[in-house]
Amino acid sequence: MKRWCMMLLAFILLAGMTAARADSMDFAPYALERSGHGTIYNYMMLTEHDLAGQCAALDGLVWWRDRAVYRSLSIEQGTGNYELLPRSDGTFGVVHISKREDASRRNVILYDWEEEGLVNGREIPVTGLVRYNVEKDGFALLDDNGSQTLLKLYDGYGNLEAQIEVSREIDFAIRTVRAGPGWWLTTISQSLKSGSYMLLMIRDGAVVWQKGPGKELHTVFPDGQGGFFTCADQDDSTFTPLVIARYDGNGNQLWRKTLKGDKVVLGTASTVISLDPETGHTVLTGTAMANSRKVYRVYRMEVDDQGKTVSMDVRESDYHNRIYYNVHVFPDTGNTWVLFDEALTYPYDYPAALVSFEALPKADNPGIELR
């Protein structure tokens, strides 16, 4: 009898281990080849085949194609900051902000990143202290020459598209999105302490609309149809619900909703808003985390043109009962991809991996709703 009990116990344990393996996921097909540069951050995804990243120590740039290192650059430390500039034609540029002898000024040089490395260096004219923001297909500079501050907007090849004088009281915050030919959306802050932002819509070199100051103007996403979305943390709760709003091309608010979860953290840094061109639905993707409750989720929500939820898909995003400190969601490349990078747990027990959202196991919704 004792022997049969031991055999039964062994069978149960074996079944449990098999089930555990079945519920887990083999990262090998999704793993990114390591470049030797160390921790990578500032990931940018251009297509489902191309992903680029920047080293935390600012000493290198890595470009993956189909998860293998396609190009890799080591850069001498102490020479300034290098920012990746992905272009819609499938190429990358690199914006280099280097120090001048005068510590209050910077040189700005735009390179093409080709097979042989950084080539065709083109100096961008600036006159004073530079603050910058690099996005897909373009970049912005705040150039303060001591008497005025100019917001300069460039396309991905360094061509100046707009130059707007702004208040000299602006501190540091600048987030600029190139929304289309000759069209930019820029959020700027005059007080980081208050968390209050101004949103400027710039078309053909001129400000055609502005809103603020306000805390709900933190992050903007063009909808591809002439309008845009805004997203910001709502500061009335420890679990940071988000305020989501949609505007038309004239700045008229179409709807405003609050995105909440059941004691999970939702943040603007992991939230991406886009428009599905086939259905016309607004697509919200992001993460919902609660370490104390071991809740690690990524979600994809669709809402109609009134902000009413049409569908919700929630997936598991933790396979090893530990936090992936960086979880990035990329929904705008023909599919939704999730990037896992356990960047803060040297010696990297698990590889960085790029996984299709649909390949992740389905999970319960931790109370995420838009209302």
Secondary structure, 3 states (H helix, E strand, C coil): CHHHHHHHHHHHHHHHHHHHHHHCCCCHHHECCCCCCCCEEEEEECCCCEEEEEECCCCEEEEEECCEEEEEEECCCCCCEEEEEECCCCCEEEEEEEECCCCCCEEEEEEEEECCEEEEEEEECCCCEEEEEEECCEEEEEEECCCCEEEEEEECCCCEEEEEEECCCCCCCEEEEEEECCEEEEEEEEECCCCEEEEEEEECCEEEEEEEEEHHHCEEEECCCCCEEEEEECCCCCCCCEEEEEECCCCCEEEEEEEECCCCECCHHHCEEEECCCCCCEEEEEEEEEHHHCEEEEEEEEECCCCCEEEEEEEECCCCCCCCCEEEEECCCCCCEEEEECCCCCCCCCCCEEEEHHHCCECCCCCCEEC
